Amino acid sequence: MISSTITENLLKDYALDSKTSIAYFYFDFTEVQKQNVEGCVRSFLRQLSAKRLLPIVKALHNQERSAQPSLDSLTDTLKAVLQQTQLTFLIFDALDECTPNGKGC
């Protein structure tokens, strides 16, 4: 509840700010893809690339067409994307729903 209010306020306050990015992730015990760090990183990359697909993200996609990218590749790409933005808000919700074997929770 608190994180949704925070997210709504950030989206409203920074709606017209092209130098700010906002991404959020809700860990959800009902969906396997939303229970681990890999799902979270993938979601953040999708959200942060929605306005503009950076070459680093496109390169990751092209490089890993035959197999899923590793968590290290995804994390490195997310770091590079974050460095391209002046201000980024990453919102995590229901972190307690992240599974213990969820690769880093």
C-alpha positions in Angstrom: 0.0 0.0 0.0 2.7 2.5 1.0 4.9 1.6 -2.1 1.9 2.1 -4.4 1.3 5.5 -3.0 5.0 6.3 -3.4 5.0 5.1 -6.9 1.9 7.1 -7.8 3.4 10.2 -6.3 6.7 9.8 -8.2 4.9 9.1 -11.5 2.8 12.2 -11.0 5.7 14.4 -9.8 8.1 13.4 -12.5 5.7 12.7 -15.4 7.1 15.5 -17.6 10.8 15.1 -16.5 12.6 13.4 -19.4 15.8 13.1 -17.3 14.1 10.9 -14.6 13.2 7.2 -14.9 10.9 5.2 -12.5 10.6 1.5 -12.4 8.9 -0.7 -9.8 8.7 -4.4 -9.1 6.2 -6.3 -6.9 7.5 -9.6 -5.6 4.5 -12.0 -5.8 4.3 -15.5 -4.4 1.7 -16.5 -6.9 3.9 -16.0 -9.9 7.3 -17.8 -10.1 8.8 -15.1 -12.4 8.1 -12.5 -9.7 9.7 -14.3 -6.9 13.4 -13.8 -7.6 16.1 -11.2 -8.4 16.3 -12.3 -12.0 12.6 -11.5 -12.6 13.1 -8.2 -10.9 16.1 -7.2 -13.0 14.3 -8.3 -16.2 11.3 -6.2 -15.3 13.4 -3.1 -14.5 15.2 -3.4 -17.8 11.9 -3.7 -19.7 10.5 -0.6 -17.9 13.6 1.5 -18.2 13.9 0.6 -21.9 10.3 1.4 -22.8 10.8 5.0 -23.7 14.2 4.5 -25.5 15.9 1.2 -26.3 19.6 1.8 -25.5 22.2 0.1 -27.6 23.5 -1.9 -24.6 20.0 -3.5 -24.2 19.7 -4.2 -27.9 23.1 -5.8 -27.8 22.2 -8.0 -24.9 19.0 -9.1 -26.8 20.9 -9.8 -30.0 23.8 -11.6 -28.1 21.6 -13.9 -26.2 19.0 -14.9 -28.8 19.8 -18.6 -28.6 19.8 -18.7 -24.8 18.5 -16.7 -21.8 21.1 -14.1 -20.6 22.8 -14.9 -17.3 21.9 -12.9 -14.2 25.4 -11.4 -14.4 24.7 -10.1 -18.0 21.3 -8.8 -17.0 22.8 -7.0 -13.9 25.7 -5.5 -15.9 23.2 -4.3 -18.5 20.9 -2.8 -15.8 23.9 -0.9 -14.3 24.8 0.5 -17.7 21.2 1.6 -18.3 21.1 3.3 -14.8 24.3 5.2 -15.7 22.6 6.7 -18.7 19.9 8.3 -16.6 20.4 11.4 -14.5 17.9 10.3 -11.8 16.3 6.9 -11.4 13.8 5.6 -8.8 13.7 1.8 -8.4 10.8 0.7 -6.2 10.7 -2.8 -4.7 7.5 -4.0 -3.1 6.8 -7.2 -1.1 10.5 -8.0 -0.8 9.5 -10.6 1.8 7.9 -12.6 -1.0 11.2 -13.1 -2.7 12.1 -16.8 -2.4 15.2 -17.8 -0.3 16.5 -19.6 -3.4 15.7 -16.6 -5.5 19.3 -15.9 -6.5 20.2 -13.2 -4.1 17.2 -12.4 -2.1 
